[in-house]
Amino acid sequence: MTGSPGSALIPPGEVETPCLVIDHRAVRHNLARTATACGGVGRLIPHVKTHRAPWLITDLMDQGVAAFKTATPAEVEMVLAAGAREVLWAYPSVNPRAVGRVLAAARRYPEARLSALVDSRPGIDLWRAALGTERPPRVGLRLDIDPGLGRSGVPMGREARALAGELVEAGLFAGWHLYDGHLHDPDDGKRAAAVGQLATDLMAFVGDADPDPAADIVVAGSYTFDLWPPHACLRVSPGGWIYSSLRHARDLSHHEWRQGAYVLATVITAHGVSATLDAGLKAVGSDLPLAERFGWPNGIMDMTEEHSVVGGAGETPGNRVLLTPGHACTTAYLYSEAWVLGLDGGWQKKRQMGIER
Ligand SMILES: Cc1ncc(COP(=O)(O)O)c(C=O)c1O
């Protein structure tokens, strides 16, 4: 059918729809492209929010990825349980329970390195109290810098310098973190200029403020990771590349990433000029405008919890269609298992984290 990526990516037999379909070969291809683009797999600390799949943590480690970025305590737990040696909890929480949970996970895996973000004095105080006197030796705190995204972090300046100084004094300083998710201009040149300026500012700030000139710096997402200069202390943390998305195909085609995640849906009703699919808001991420939530040549007319109404004639109830999500991250987390097309061409159902935090 039109708009569908092809029947090779449809799991065999009577699988229940909607379901998540992962193409492992595409993920491996995307890893190779991403590692090359950032100057080597050692510079990569991929965000796991995109997939939340323990089997992919293991697979990425087998391919040389040594460190992972996470957003929630459940992701930290999952990554450590999968055997990762380094995890960054990229969330400046001031919630004692969340901090306690992450710290408990770190204590269960004392051989792994864990760094967490702080961007305020209450955050530092909370961590210091939670760590107490028996600190796990491999736990440290990173100062989160706000590069203009306006979400978390402190702007480069006096306050950032003072907070970093406090971390050093407390023996907890693990480096810097900066996420530049606001730099997503589809024009490569404009993006490169913005990243260049930001990198210059950051290096000047860190050079001046950094108590440890060799401190680790983690920056960037999928739109910018290849534009940061190859500084020896700098690692990059894109995540969306793992499954890529329609937006990447439009804006970041130079990476030649392949689509790695789809939703298999069934046409339940056909009306002549439109059809209804069994994949609605609970099956496809809904953080983008309606028209961009998944690829459909004749447009998406409506989406409700369990239904999508799409344009176009010629559909028949029972037709199965593979939908390419506009944003794979917010689609993948809707599923606690996925059909995975393996490297050997065989299919397996694999567990992954669903929406839990
Ligand atoms: C803090 C942080 N780092 C890295 C990423 C990965 O960015 P991307 O999804 O563009 O790869 C995200 C994504 O939301 C993020 O929030």
The ligand as a Gaussian input file, in Angstrom:
#p B3LYP/6-31G(d) Opt

LIG

0 1
 C       19.232000      16.116000      27.812000
 C       19.129000      15.441000      26.487000
 N       20.255000      14.972000      25.914000
 C       20.229000      14.348000      24.715000
 C       19.041000      14.176000      24.029000
 C       19.057000      13.485000      22.693000
 O       18.693000      14.359000      21.678000
 P       18.124000      13.814000      20.294000
 O       16.787000      13.231000      20.597000
 O       18.062000      15.009000      19.417000
 O       19.063000      12.803000      19.787000
 C       17.845000      14.652000      24.588000
 C       16.571000      14.498000      23.880000
 O       15.533000      14.964000      24.249000
 C       17.887000      15.299000      25.857000
 O       16.796000      15.769000      26.446000

